[in-house]
């Protein structure tokens, strides 16, 4: 059996382009699945991929301005 990749809260937050605190809030509320090991949250690669596939990641992009030129 192969061990599944685990991400720390900080690593997963970086991959999702969100703040670690935001991810912590999502983990506590159940918005994303994770496991608490001691005092640290860990997220499996599968759970992270499932979350991304569901389209639940808020993209932090600048809105495109249309028609505001000279």
PDB file of N, CA, C and O in Angstrom:
ATOM      1  N   UNK A   1       0.843  -1.179   0.000  1.00  0.00           N
ATOM      2  CA  UNK A   1       0.000   0.000   0.000  1.00  0.00           C
ATOM      3  C   UNK A   1       0.894   1.251   0.000  1.00  0.00           C
ATOM      4  O   UNK A   1       1.881   1.315   0.733  1.00  0.00           O
ATOM      5  N   UNK A   2       0.546   2.220  -0.811  1.00  0.00           N
ATOM      6  CA  UNK A   2       1.301   3.458  -0.922  1.00  0.00           C
ATOM      7  C   UNK A   2       0.690   4.513  -0.003  1.00  0.00           C
ATOM      8  O   UNK A   2      -0.529   4.683   0.024  1.00  0.00           O
ATOM      9  N   UNK A   3       1.518   5.208   0.736  1.00  0.00           N
ATOM     10  CA  UNK A   3       1.033   6.272   1.611  1.00  0.00           C
ATOM     11  C   UNK A   3       0.608   7.465   0.764  1.00  0.00           C
ATOM     12  O   UNK A   3       1.292   7.851  -0.183  1.00  0.00           O
ATOM     13  N   UNK A   4      -0.528   8.034   1.122  1.00  0.00           N
ATOM     14  CA  UNK A   4      -1.034   9.191   0.386  1.00  0.00           C
ATOM     15  C   UNK A   4      -0.318  10.457   0.849  1.00  0.00           C
ATOM     16  O   UNK A   4       0.012  10.599   2.027  1.00  0.00           O
ATOM     17  N   UNK A   5      -0.084  11.360  -0.072  1.00  0.00           N
ATOM     18  CA  UNK A   5       0.562  12.641   0.226  1.00  0.00           C
ATOM     19  C   UNK A   5      -0.329  13.442   1.159  1.00  0.00           C
ATOM     20  O   UNK A   5      -1.534  13.563   0.936  1.00  0.00           O
ATOM     21  N   UNK A   6       0.276  13.990   2.208  1.00  0.00           N
ATOM     22  CA  UNK A   6      -0.424  14.868   3.137  1.00  0.00           C
ATOM     23  C   UNK A   6       0.142  16.273   3.017  1.00  0.00           C
ATOM     24  O   UNK A   6       1.352  16.458   2.889  1.00  0.00           O
ATOM     25  N   UNK A   7      -0.744  17.260   3.061  1.00  0.00           N
ATOM     26  CA  UNK A   7      -0.334  18.656   3.021  1.00  0.00           C
ATOM     27  C   UNK A   7      -0.649  19.304   4.358  1.00  0.00           C
ATOM     28  O   UNK A   7      -1.686  19.027   4.961  1.00  0.00           O
ATOM     29  N   UNK A   8       0.247  20.167   4.820  1.00  0.00           N
ATOM     30  CA  UNK A   8      -0.043  20.964   6.000  1.00  0.00           C
ATOM     31  C   UNK A   8      -1.043  22.048   5.603  1.00  0.00           C
ATOM     32  O   UNK A   8      -1.296  22.269   4.419  1.00  0.00           O
ATOM     33  N   UNK A   9      -1.598  22.706   6.585  1.00  0.00           N
ATOM     34  CA  UNK A   9      -2.531  23.798   6.324  1.00  0.00           C
ATOM     35  C   UNK A   9      -1.854  24.878   5.485  1.00  0.00           C
ATOM     36  O   UNK A   9      -2.465  25.429   4.569  1.00  0.00           O
ATOM     37  N   UNK A  10      -0.611  25.179   5.791  1.00  0.00           N
ATOM     38  CA  UNK A  10       0.116  26.219   5.062  1.00  0.00           C
ATOM     39  C   UNK A  10       0.375  25.810   3.614  1.00  0.00           C
ATOM     40  O   UNK A  10       0.213  26.618   2.699  1.00  0.00           O
ATOM     41  N   UNK A  11       0.778  24.554   3.405  1.00  0.00           N
ATOM     42  CA  UNK A  11       1.041  24.069   2.044  1.00  0.00           C
ATOM     43  C   UNK A  11      -0.232  24.075   1.206  1.00  0.00           C
ATOM     44  O   UNK A  11      -0.225  24.521   0.059  1.00  0.00           O
ATOM     45  N   UNK A  12      -1.324  23.579   1.782  1.00  0.00           N
ATOM     46  CA  UNK A  12      -2.595  23.526   1.056  1.00  0.00           C
ATOM     47  C   UNK A  12      -3.100  24.933   0.752  1.00  0.00           C
ATOM     48  O   UNK A  12      -3.616  25.184  -0.337  1.00  0.00           O
ATOM     49  N   UNK A  13      -2.956  25.848   1.700  1.00  0.00           N
ATOM     50  CA  UNK A  13      -3.389  27.230   1.476  1.00  0.00           C
ATOM     51  C   UNK A  13      -2.620  27.849   0.316  1.00  0.00           C
ATOM     52  O   UNK A  13      -3.199  28.562  -0.503  1.00  0.00           O
ATOM     53  N   UNK A  14      -1.337  27.583   0.243  1.00  0.00           N
ATOM     54  CA  UNK A  14      -0.519  28.093  -0.863  1.00  0.00           C
ATOM     55  C   UNK A  14      -1.019  27.539  -2.193  1.00  0.00           C
ATOM     56  O   UNK A  14      -1.145  28.281  -3.168  1.00  0.00           O
ATOM     57  N   UNK A  15      -1.303  26.239  -2.237  1.00  0.00           N
ATOM     58  CA  UNK A  15      -1.797  25.625  -3.472  1.00  0.00           C
ATOM     59  C   UNK A  15      -3.154  26.192  -3.891  1.00  0.00           C
ATOM     60  O   UNK A  15      -3.458  26.275  -5.081  1.00  0.00           O
ATOM     61  N   UNK A  16      -3.966  26.581  -2.906  1.00  0.00           N
ATOM     62  CA  UNK A  16      -5.295  27.131  -3.197  1.00  0.00           C
ATOM     63  C   UNK A  16      -5.275  28.648  -3.383  1.00  0.00           C
ATOM     64  O   UNK A  16      -6.304  29.245  -3.703  1.00  0.00           O
ATOM     65  N   UNK A  17      -4.129  29.268  -3.187  1.00  0.00           N
ATOM     66  CA  UNK A  17      -3.976  30.732  -3.283  1.00  0.00           C
ATOM     67  C   UNK A  17      -4.884  31.462  -2.305  1.00  0.00           C
ATOM     68  O   UNK A  17      -5.522  32.457  -2.648  1.00  0.00           O
ATOM     69  N   UNK A  18      -4.930  30.945  -1.077  1.00  0.00           N
ATOM     70  CA  UNK A  18      -5.702  31.590  -0.013  1.00  0.00           C
ATOM     71  C   UNK A  18      -4.815  31.693   1.224  1.00  0.00           C
ATOM     72  O   UNK A  18      -3.755  31.071   1.289  1.00  0.00           O
ATOM     73  N   UNK A  19      -5.248  32.469   2.193  1.00  0.00           N
ATOM     74  CA  UNK A  19      -4.504  32.613   3.442  1.00  0.00           C
ATOM     75  C   UNK A  19      -4.676  31.358   4.299  1.00  0.00           C
ATOM     76  O   UNK A  19      -5.751  30.758   4.302  1.00  0.00           O
ATOM     77  N   UNK A  20      -3.638  30.957   5.021  1.00  0.00           N
ATOM     78  CA  UNK A  20      -3.767  29.804   5.915  1.00  0.00           C
ATOM     79  C   UNK A  20      -4.906  29.955   6.923  1.00  0.00           C
ATOM     80  O   UNK A  20      -5.556  28.968   7.269  1.00  0.00           O
ATOM     81  N   UNK A  21      -5.155  31.177   7.397  1.00  0.00           N
ATOM     82  CA  UNK A  21      -6.253  31.400   8.338  1.00  0.00           C
ATOM     83  C   UNK A  21      -7.595  31.087   7.685  1.00  0.00           C
ATOM     84  O   UNK A  21      -8.463  30.481   8.313  1.00  0.00           O
ATOM     85  N   UNK A  22      -7.771  31.492   6.439  1.00  0.00           N
ATOM     86  CA  UNK A  22      -9.009  31.189   5.711  1.00  0.00           C
ATOM     87  C   UNK A  22      -9.191  29.687   5.598  1.00  0.00           C
ATOM     88  O   UNK A  22     -10.287  29.175   5.829  1.00  0.00           O
ATOM     89  N   UNK A  23      -8.129  28.977   5.247  1.00  0.00           N
ATOM     90  CA  UNK A  23      -8.218  27.524   5.148  1.00  0.00           C
ATOM     91  C   UNK A  23      -8.552  26.919   6.503  1.00  0.00           C
ATOM     92  O   UNK A  23      -9.329  25.968   6.578  1.00  0.00           O
ATOM     93  N   UNK A  24      -7.982  27.450   7.564  1.00  0.00           N
ATOM     94  CA  UNK A  24      -8.303  26.975   8.913  1.00  0.00           C
ATOM     95  C   UNK A  24      -9.781  27.139   9.225  1.00  0.00           C
ATOM     96  O   UNK A  24     -10.400  26.250   9.808  1.00  0.00           O
ATOM     97  N   UNK A  25     -10.344  28.271   8.840  1.00  0.00           N
ATOM     98  CA  UNK A  25     -11.781  28.507   9.030  1.00  0.00           C
ATOM     99  C   UNK A  25     -12.593  27.477   8.252  1.00  0.00           C
ATOM    100  O   UNK A  25     -13.568  26.932   8.769  1.00  0.00           O
ATOM    101  N   UNK A  26     -12.191  27.210   7.008  1.00  0.00           N
ATOM    102  CA  UNK A  26     -12.896  26.233   6.166  1.00  0.00           C
ATOM    103  C   UNK A  26     -12.791  24.832   6.747  1.00  0.00           C
ATOM    104  O   UNK A  26     -13.758  24.071   6.704  1.00  0.00           O
ATOM    105  N   UNK A  27     -11.624  24.482   7.292  1.00  0.00           N
ATOM    106  CA  UNK A  27     -11.439  23.163   7.896  1.00  0.00           C
ATOM    107  C   UNK A  27     -12.342  23.003   9.117  1.00  0.00           C
ATOM    108  O   UNK A  27     -12.989  21.969   9.283  1.00  0.00           O
ATOM    109  N   UNK A  28     -12.384  24.024   9.968  1.00  0.00           N
ATOM    110  CA  UNK A  28     -13.222  23.954  11.173  1.00  0.00           C
ATOM    111  C   UNK A  28     -14.703  23.890  10.834  1.00  0.00           C
ATOM    112  O   UNK A  28     -15.471  23.233  11.537  1.00  0.00           O
ATOM    113  N   UNK A  29     -15.114  24.567   9.763  1.00  0.00           N
ATOM    114  CA  UNK A  29     -16.533  24.584   9.387  1.00  0.00           C
ATOM    115  C   UNK A  29     -16.941  23.362   8.568  1.00  0.00           C
ATOM    116  O   UNK A  29     -18.132  23.117   8.379  1.00  0.00           O
ATOM    117  N   UNK A  30     -15.967  22.594   8.078  1.00  0.00           N
ATOM    118  CA  UNK A  30     -16.277  21.422   7.264  1.00  0.00           C
ATOM    119  C   UNK A  30     -16.387  21.714   5.779  1.00  0.00           C
ATOM    120  O   UNK A  30     -16.758  20.834   5.002  1.00  0.00           O
ATOM    121  N   UNK A  31     -16.070  22.934   5.372  1.00  0.00           N
ATOM    122  CA  UNK A  31     -16.132  23.290   3.948  1.00  0.00           C
ATOM    123  C   UNK A  31     -15.122  22.489   3.134  1.00  0.00           C
ATOM    124  O   UNK A  31     -15.355  22.187   1.964  1.00  0.00           O
ATOM    125  N   UNK A  32     -13.998  22.148   3.762  1.00  0.00           N
ATOM    126  CA  UNK A  32     -12.991  21.276   3.156  1.00  0.00           C
ATOM    127  C   UNK A  32     -12.643  20.209   4.193  1.00  0.00           C
ATOM    128  O   UNK A  32     -12.609  20.489   5.391  1.00  0.00           O
ATOM    129  N   UNK A  33     -12.386  19.001   3.733  1.00  0.00           N
ATOM    130  CA  UNK A  33     -12.100  17.880   4.628  1.00  0.00           C
ATOM    131  C   UNK A  33     -10.631  17.881   5.021  1.00  0.00           C
ATOM    132  O   UNK A  33      -9.749  18.041   4.177  1.00  0.00           O
ATOM    133  N   UNK A  34     -10.382  17.703   6.299  1.00  0.00           N
ATOM    134  CA  UNK A  34      -9.021  17.594   6.799  1.00  0.00           C
ATOM    135  C   UNK A  34      -9.012  16.776   8.075  1.00  0.00           C
ATOM    136  O   UNK A  34     -10.065  16.455   8.626  1.00  0.00           O
ATOM    137  N   UNK A  35      -7.835  16.447   8.535  1.00  0.00           N
ATOM    138  CA  UNK A  35      -7.680  15.674   9.762  1.00  0.00           C
ATOM    139  C   UNK A  35      -6.759  16.436  10.695  1.00  0.00           C
ATOM    140  O   UNK A  35      -5.707  16.925  10.284  1.00  0.00           O
ATOM    141  N   UNK A  36      -7.157  16.531  11.942  1.00  0.00           N
ATOM    142  CA  UNK A  36      -6.317  17.208  12.915  1.00  0.00           C
ATOM    143  C   UNK A  36      -5.400  16.175  13.556  1.00  0.00           C
ATOM    144  O   UNK A  36      -5.865  15.198  14.145  1.00  0.00           O
ATOM    145  N   UNK A  37      -4.112  16.395  13.439  1.00  0.00           N
ATOM    146  CA  UNK A  37      -3.110  15.525  14.042  1.00  0.00           C
ATOM    147  C   UNK A  37      -2.394  16.370  15.089  1.00  0.00           C
ATOM    148  O   UNK A  37      -1.605  17.256  14.761  1.00  0.00           O
ATOM    149  N   UNK A  38      -2.682  16.081  16.339  1.00  0.00           N
ATOM    150  CA  UNK A  38      -2.179  16.942  17.410  1.00  0.00           C
ATOM    151  C   UNK A  38      -2.857  18.295  17.298  1.00  0.00           C
ATOM    152  O   UNK A  38      -4.082  18.395  17.364  1.00  0.00           O
ATOM    153  N   UNK A  39      -2.066  19.321  17.132  1.00  0.00           N
ATOM    154  CA  UNK A  39      -2.614  20.675  16.991  1.00  0.00           C
ATOM    155  C   UNK A  39      -2.621  21.158  15.548  1.00  0.00           C
ATOM    156  O   UNK A  39      -3.022  22.291  15.278  1.00  0.00           O
ATOM    157  N   UNK A  40      -2.186  20.321  14.621  1.00  0.00           N
ATOM    158  CA  UNK A  40      -2.053  20.739  13.217  1.00  0.00           C
ATOM    159  C   UNK A  40      -3.077  20.051  12.328  1.00  0.00           C
ATOM    160  O   UNK A  40      -3.386  18.873  12.506  1.00  0.00           O
ATOM    161  N   UNK A  41      -3.596  20.805  11.369  1.00  0.00           N
ATOM    162  CA  UNK A  41      -4.479  20.256  10.349  1.00  0.00           C
ATOM    163  C   UNK A  41      -3.643  19.670   9.226  1.00  0.00           C
ATOM    164  O   UNK A  41      -2.630  20.245   8.828  1.00  0.00           O
ATOM    165  N   UNK A  42      -4.072  18.524   8.719  1.00  0.00           N
ATOM    166  CA  UNK A  42      -3.450  17.892   7.560  1.00  0.00           C
ATOM    167  C   UNK A  42      -4.553  17.599   6.546  1.00  0.00           C
ATOM    168  O   UNK A  42      -5.654  17.196   6.920  1.00  0.00           O
ATOM    169  N   UNK A  43      -4.258  17.800   5.276  1.00  0.00           N
ATOM    170  CA  UNK A  43      -5.223  17.578   4.198  1.00  0.00           C
ATOM    171  C   UNK A  43      -4.597  16.585   3.230  1.00  0.00           C
ATOM    172  O   UNK A  43      -3.464  16.770   2.786  1.00  0.00           O
ATOM    173  N   UNK A  44      -5.347  15.522   2.902  1.00  0.00           N
ATOM    174  CA  UNK A  44      -4.814  14.547   1.949  1.00  0.00           C
ATOM    175  C   UNK A  44      -4.876  15.128   0.544  1.00  0.00           C
ATOM    176  O   UNK A  44      -5.673  16.021   0.253  1.00  0.00           O
ATOM    177  N   UNK A  45      -4.025  14.604  -0.310  1.00  0.00           N
ATOM    178  CA  UNK A  45      -4.011  15.040  -1.707  1.00  0.00           C
ATOM    179  C   UNK A  45      -5.369  14.787  -2.361  1.00  0.00           C
ATOM    180  O   UNK A  45      -5.852  15.613  -3.136  1.00  0.00           O
ATOM    181  N   UNK A  46      -5.980  13.652  -2.048  1.00  0.00           N
ATOM    182  CA  UNK A  46      -7.294  13.314  -2.611  1.00  0.00           C
ATOM    183  C   UNK A  46      -8.349  14.317  -2.173  1.00  0.00           C
ATOM    184  O   UNK A  46      -9.136  14.783  -2.997  1.00  0.00           O
ATOM    185  N   UNK A  47      -8.379  14.658  -0.878  1.00  0.00           N
ATOM    186  CA  UNK A  47      -9.368  15.622  -0.388  1.00  0.00           C
ATOM    187  C   UNK A  47      -9.150  16.997  -1.008  1.00  0.00           C
ATOM    188  O   UNK A  47     -10.114  17.696  -1.322  1.00  0.00           O
ATOM    189  N   UNK A  48      -7.903  17.385  -1.185  1.00  0.00           N
ATOM    190  CA  UNK A  48      -7.595  18.672  -1.809  1.00  0.00           C
ATOM    191  C   UNK A  48      -8.046  18.683  -3.268  1.00  0.00           C
ATOM    192  O   UNK A  48      -8.648  19.655  -3.726  1.00  0.00           O
ATOM    193  N   UNK A  49      -7.757  17.606  -3.998  1.00  0.00           N
ATOM    194  CA  UNK A  49      -8.176  17.507  -5.400  1.00  0.00           C
ATOM    195  C   UNK A  49      -9.696  17.497  -5.523  1.00  0.00           C
ATOM    196  O   UNK A  49     -10.247  18.142  -6.416  1.00  0.00           O
ATOM    197  N   UNK A  50     -10.384  16.770  -4.634  1.00  0.00           N
ATOM    198  CA  UNK A  50     -11.849  16.741  -4.663  1.00  0.00           C
ATOM    199  C   UNK A  50     -12.424  18.133  -4.444  1.00  0.00           C
ATOM    200  O   UNK A  50     -13.373  18.530  -5.120  1.00  0.00           O
ATOM    201  N   UNK A  51     -11.852  18.873  -3.505  1.00  0.00           N
ATOM    202  CA  UNK A  51     -12.308  20.227  -3.215  1.00  0.00           C
ATOM    203  C   UNK A  51     -12.140  21.123  -4.441  1.00  0.00           C
ATOM    204  O   UNK A  51     -13.036  21.898  -4.777  1.00  0.00           O
ATOM    205  N   UNK A  52     -10.997  21.015  -5.103  1.00  0.00           N
ATOM    206  CA  UNK A  52     -10.726  21.823  -6.298  1.00  0.00           C
ATOM    207  C   UNK A  52     -11.675  21.440  -7.432  1.00  0.00           C
ATOM    208  O   UNK A  52     -12.202  22.317  -8.116  1.00  0.00           O
ATOM    209  N   UNK A  53     -11.897  20.144  -7.637  1.00  0.00           N
ATOM    210  CA  UNK A  53     -12.779  19.677  -8.713  1.00  0.00           C
ATOM    211  C   UNK A  53     -14.208  20.159  -8.531  1.00  0.00           C
ATOM    212  O   UNK A  53     -14.916  20.387  -9.512  1.00  0.00           O
ATOM    213  N   UNK A  54     -14.635  20.315  -7.296  1.00  0.00           N
ATOM    214  CA  UNK A  54     -15.999  20.787  -7.037  1.00  0.00           C
ATOM    215  C   UNK A  54     -16.147  22.273  -7.335  1.00  0.00           C
ATOM    216  O   UNK A  54     -17.250  22.816  -7.284  1.00  0.00           O
ATOM    217  N   UNK A  55     -15.027  22.930  -7.648  1.00  0.00           N
ATOM    218  CA  UNK A  55     -15.089  24.347  -8.002  1.00  0.00           C
ATOM    219  C   UNK A  55     -15.343  25.241  -6.817  1.00  0.00           C
ATOM    220  O   UNK A  55     -15.926  26.316  -6.959  1.00  0.00           O
ATOM    221  N   UNK A  56     -14.911  24.809  -5.644  1.00  0.00           N
ATOM    222  CA  UNK A  56     -15.193  25.574  -4.445  1.00  0.00           C
ATOM    223  C   UNK A  56     -14.052  26.504  -4.060  1.00  0.00           C
ATOM    224  O   UNK A  56     -14.081  27.111  -2.990  1.00  0.00           O
ATOM    225  N   UNK A  57     -13.062  26.618  -4.912  1.00  0.00           N
ATOM    226  CA  UNK A  57     -11.951  27.517  -4.625  1.00  0.00           C
ATOM    227  C   UNK A  57     -12.305  28.898  -5.143  1.00  0.00           C
ATOM    228  O   UNK A  57     -12.709  29.049  -6.295  1.00  0.00           O
ATOM    229  N   UNK A  58     -12.157  29.888  -4.309  1.00  0.00           N
ATOM    230  CA  UNK A  58     -12.417  31.270  -4.713  1.00  0.00           C
ATOM    231  C   UNK A  58     -11.158  31.788  -5.394  1.00  0.00           C
ATOM    232  O   UNK A  58     -10.105  31.892  -4.765  1.00  0.00           O
ATOM    233  N   UNK A  59     -11.264  32.104  -6.645  1.00  0.00           N
ATOM    234  CA  UNK A  59     -10.118  32.617  -7.392  1.00  0.00           C
ATOM    235  C   UNK A  59      -9.902  34.075  -7.013  1.00  0.00           C
ATOM    236  O   UNK A  59     -10.834  34.878  -7.048  1.00  0.00           O
ATOM    237  N   UNK A  60      -8.698  34.404  -6.661  1.00  0.00           N
ATOM    238  CA  UNK A  60      -8.386  35.771  -6.263  1.00  0.00           C
ATOM    239  C   UNK A  60      -7.713  36.481  -7.424  1.00  0.00           C
ATOM    240  O   UNK A  60      -6.501  36.697  -7.420  1.00  0.00           O
ATOM    241  N   UNK A  61      -8.510  36.837  -8.411  1.00  0.00           N
ATOM    242  CA  UNK A  61      -8.001  37.514  -9.596  1.00  0.00           C
ATOM    243  C   UNK A  61      -8.577  38.913  -9.647  1.00  0.00           C
ATOM    244  O   UNK A  61      -9.652  39.183  -9.111  1.00  0.00           O
ATOM    245  N   UNK A  62      -7.859  39.778 -10.289  1.00  0.00           N
ATOM    246  CA  UNK A  62      -8.356  41.130 -10.497  1.00  0.00           C
ATOM    247  C   UNK A  62      -9.480  41.085 -11.530  1.00  0.00           C
ATOM    248  O   UNK A  62      -9.351  40.417 -12.556  1.00  0.00           O
ATOM    249  N   UNK A  63     -10.582  41.792 -11.266  1.00  0.00           N
ATOM    250  CA  UNK A  63     -11.653  41.822 -12.273  1.00  0.00           C
ATOM    251  C   UNK A  63     -11.174  42.511 -13.543  1.00  0.00           C
ATOM    252  O   UNK A  63     -10.418  43.481 -13.498  1.00  0.00           O
ATOM    253  N   UNK A  64     -11.624  41.996 -14.657  1.00  0.00           N
ATOM    254  CA  UNK A  64     -11.247  42.577 -15.943  1.00  0.00           C
ATOM    255  C   UNK A  64     -12.158  43.761 -16.239  1.00  0.00           C
ATOM    256  O   UNK A  64     -13.382  43.664 -16.150  1.00  0.00           O
ATOM    257  N   UNK A  65     -11.541  44.863 -16.587  1.00  0.00           N
ATOM    258  CA  UNK A  65     -12.317  46.047 -16.929  1.00  0.00           C
ATOM    259  C   UNK A  65     -12.556  46.060 -18.426  1.00  0.00           C
ATOM    260  O   UNK A  65     -11.625  45.950 -19.224  1.00  0.00           O
ATOM    261  N   UNK A  66     -13.812  46.195 -18.787  1.00  0.00           N
ATOM    262  CA  UNK A  66     -14.170  46.216 -20.201  1.00  0.00           C
ATOM    263  C   UNK A  66     -14.800  47.557 -20.544  1.00  0.00           C
ATOM    264  O   UNK A  66     -15.638  48.073 -19.804  1.00  0.00           O
ATOM    265  N   UNK A  67     -14.393  48.106 -21.660  1.00  0.00           N
ATOM    266  CA  UNK A  67     -15.008  49.332 -22.153  1.00  0.00           C
ATOM    267  C   UNK A  67     -14.655  50.583 -21.375  1.00  0.00           C
ATOM    268  O   UNK A  67     -15.389  51.569 -21.433  1.00  0.00           O
ATOM    269  N   UNK A  68     -13.550  50.568 -20.647  1.00  0.00           N
ATOM    270  CA  UNK A  68     -13.169  51.742 -19.885  1.00  0.00           C
ATOM    271  C   UNK A  68     -11.919  52.394 -20.454  1.00  0.00           C
ATOM    272  O   UNK A  68     -11.089  52.904 -19.701  1.00  0.00           O
ATOM    273  N   UNK A  69     -11.780  52.384 -21.745  1.00  0.00           N
ATOM    274  CA  UNK A  69     -10.604  52.986 -22.385  1.00  0.00           C
ATOM    275  C   UNK A  69     -10.954  54.291 -23.047  1.00  0.00           C
ATOM    276  O   UNK A  69     -12.119  54.686 -23.077  1.00  0.00           O
ATOM    277  N   UNK A  70      -9.955  54.966 -23.580  1.00  0.00           N
ATOM    278  CA  UNK A  70     -10.209  56.224 -24.293  1.00  0.00           C
ATOM    279  C   UNK A  70     -10.543  55.968 -25.717  1.00  0.00           C
ATOM    280  O   UNK A  70     -10.788  56.909 -26.473  1.00  0.00           O
TER     281      UNK A  70
END
